[in-house]
Amino acid sequence: MSAVDPLQPQSTSLAASQTPPTLHLKNISKTFNATRALDQVSFDVMPGEVHGLLGTNGSGKSTMVKILAGFHVPDQGGHMEFNGAEVALPLKPSDFRRLGMSFVHQNLGLVPSLTVLENLRLAQIALAGGMRINWRREKAAARETLERYGVKVEQWRRIDELSVVNRALLAIVRAFEEIREECELTGKPGLVLLDEPTPFLPREDVDKLFDLVRQIADHGSSVIFISHDIEEVMEITDRVTVLRDGRVSGEIETAKASHEDMVEMIIGRKLSKSQKDRSTDADEKPVFASVRDLEAPGVARCDIDIAKGEILGLTGLIGSGYDKIPYLMFGANPALAGTMTLADGKAFDLVEMSPRQAIEADFALLPGDRHEQSGVASLSIFENMLLPDLDSYVRRGFLRTGAMRREAARLGREYEVRPNDPELSLAALSGGNAQKVLIARWMNRNPVLLLLDEPTQGVDVGTRANIFKALQKATTDGMSIVCASSDAEQLAEICDRVLVFARGQIVQEITGNAVTKDHIIGACYGTSPRGADRAPQTQAGVQDEAGS
Ligand SMILES: Nc1ncnc2c1ncn2[C@@H]1O[C@H](COP(=O)(O)OP(=O)(O)OP(=O)(O)O)[C@@H](O)[C@H]1O
């Protein structure tokens, strides 16, 4: 395929009178060894369109992103046009700027040790080459950019000092800014690709992001939006393309589809929603663990009881402290004060507690940051799944790897890991499939207390439902589960009880029929109808923020 100057369109895919698509992809395929990750994928993204790219875990979305980002070389035979001009594949790093394409990857692509200013102006600073950098000018440009998008961060802060929310917003602003400059120069629409940009963002920040997305689309540029959150997809996209097993399985205008239609297009079947049985009041279940006077950075003194066989949800806005609790209860982060006492009398000082003690007591923790804290990317799936159980696979000094592989394959089937090949390294799996491996690892140990931080982040709707069923079943067998999550829908679906945090304190306890998505969101923003809830578990003298 011969390259032409993308800024000088020479052929159009549509009739001359029609506006060509911003992006036209035809027959894009990608094979990794035995895996056909993409198989003859074709779709168009029109100017000013927000286009959803959806699909189950492992359906090929990230592979497509990586081809568009020039990271993967596609198989022979694919064809790409940008604003009507043919573009040679694989794309070269210099193509993106010239075309007006920019990306926000799942890891955001910021350099943690550099400042906000340096990250924002990285390209311009790099282009300065050996010349002296005019910091005054760069600073003014960065200030103008941040003001344009209403993002309030200090320019001299290092990225690793920023909150997750501000990192995400900064990455998105940088991507938008890259194409804004380019589009002003060329007078042609650009394309921003957002690969699951919202999993860490609370609703108010998602709103901010969506405002930015609309701003970009209103100016004629296009956005590809990848997400497993169907509601967000319904809200922000104009049209979606759905991938299944590497092929396009459908395309639909968002306005013509219902939530259920979208789910069915993605997983290929209707999803029957399991109705959580809340007929047994949480108070009727015996207490399994009592946390008392827990205090830690970002967490004010609080008391939490967890019943046997209960799923207890913890939530709140970002920074409210709820997400710190699972780590404190596992001894992964030390508390400033607090104890945890189990029904059998065993007591833990949460200031001194270590993860080793937690594991000995049959607790398990699934951290939210699965890339850094959960799995070992270079180890195989079977090693990752059975790592905590190695002892039970040693016989006469030998590791029974055959038995480990068989057990890993069984778990892989149960948790729908794709491809279900225990030999593959964790790194070869898609993000959602890697998460399934780690959930299977801990569920398989049958802990007495399972501590979860955002357990289904990046997991597709079908598998989510299966994981919820597995959690539900585990509680009927007596497991107690604490689930910290910002996903109100998930909490409403699985939890018996939800504690809502604000400024490090528990401000509401929601139980029984009040455990609904709207109610949980309302409580997070302090607008929940109070009558439906129990008395809040606030300490004496603490302001009830939810009510004020
Ligand atoms: N570097 C690689 N080596 C081998 N196989 C790979 C590699 N990258 C992806 N795959 C395989 O290609 C398929 C598509 O993966 P991809 O990451 O594109 O899925 P995805 O739709 O982005 O999934 P998720 O929603 O979980 O992020 C999967 O079967 C995956 O295991």
The ligand as a Tripos MOL2 file, in Angstrom:
@<TRIPOS>MOLECULE
LIG
   31    33     1     0     0
SMALL
NO_CHARGES

@<TRIPOS>ATOM
      1 N1          0.2150   -9.1150   22.8880 N.pl3     1 LIG1
      2 C1         -0.6480  -10.1260   22.7650 C.ar      1 LIG1
      3 N2         -0.2250  -11.4020   22.6370 N.ar      1 LIG1
      4 C2         -1.1010  -12.4160   22.5000 C.ar      1 LIG1
      5 N3         -2.4340  -12.2720   22.4750 N.ar      1 LIG1
      6 C3         -2.9210  -11.0290   22.6060 C.ar      1 LIG1
      7 C4         -2.0600   -9.8960   22.7640 C.ar      1 LIG1
      8 N4         -2.8330   -8.7840   22.8740 N.ar      1 LIG1
      9 C5         -4.1090   -9.2020   22.7920 C.ar      1 LIG1
     10 N5         -4.1600  -10.5440   22.6260 N.ar      1 LIG1
     11 C6         -5.3830  -11.3540   22.4820 C.3       1 LIG1
     12 O1         -6.1940  -10.7260   21.5060 O.3       1 LIG1
     13 C7         -7.5780  -10.8140   21.8820 C.3       1 LIG1
     14 C8         -8.1820   -9.4160   21.8960 C.3       1 LIG1
     15 O2         -7.6550   -8.7140   23.0310 O.3       1 LIG1
     16 P1         -7.9570   -7.1790   23.3170 P.3       1 LIG1
     17 O3         -7.0240   -6.7480   24.3970 O.co2     1 LIG1
     18 O4         -7.9180   -6.4360   22.0360 O.co2     1 LIG1
     19 O5         -9.4580   -7.2700   23.8670 O.3       1 LIG1
     20 P2        -10.3910   -6.0960   24.4310 P.3       1 LIG1
     21 O6        -11.6390   -6.1250   23.6200 O.co2     1 LIG1
     22 O7         -9.6530   -4.8280   24.4830 O.co2     1 LIG1
     23 O8        -10.7050   -6.6390   25.9030 O.3       1 LIG1
     24 P3        -10.9340   -5.8500   27.3280 P.3       1 LIG1
     25 O9        -12.3250   -5.3530   27.2840 O.co2     1 LIG1
     26 O10       -10.7850   -6.9580   28.3280 O.co2     1 LIG1
     27 O11        -9.8830   -4.8000   27.4520 O.co2     1 LIG1
     28 C9         -7.6040  -11.5260   23.2120 C.3       1 LIG1
     29 O12        -7.8700  -12.8880   22.9770 O.3       1 LIG1
     30 C10        -6.2120  -11.3530   23.7600 C.3       1 LIG1
     31 O13        -5.8740  -12.4180   24.6200 O.3       1 LIG1
@<TRIPOS>BOND
     1     1     2 1
     2     2     3 ar
     3     2     7 ar
     4     3     4 ar
     5     4     5 ar
     6     5     6 ar
     7     6     7 ar
     8     6    10 ar
     9     7     8 ar
    10     8     9 ar
    11     9    10 ar
    12    10    11 1
    13    11    12 1
    14    11    30 1
    15    12    13 1
    16    13    14 1
    17    13    28 1
    18    14    15 1
    19    15    16 1
    20    16    17 2
    21    16    18 1
    22    16    19 1
    23    19    20 1
    24    20    21 2
    25    20    22 1
    26    20    23 1
    27    23    24 1
    28    24    25 2
    29    24    26 1
    30    24    27 1
    31    28    29 1
    32    28    30 1
    33    30    31 1
@<TRIPOS>SUBSTRUCTURE
     1 LIG1         1 GROUP 0 **** ****
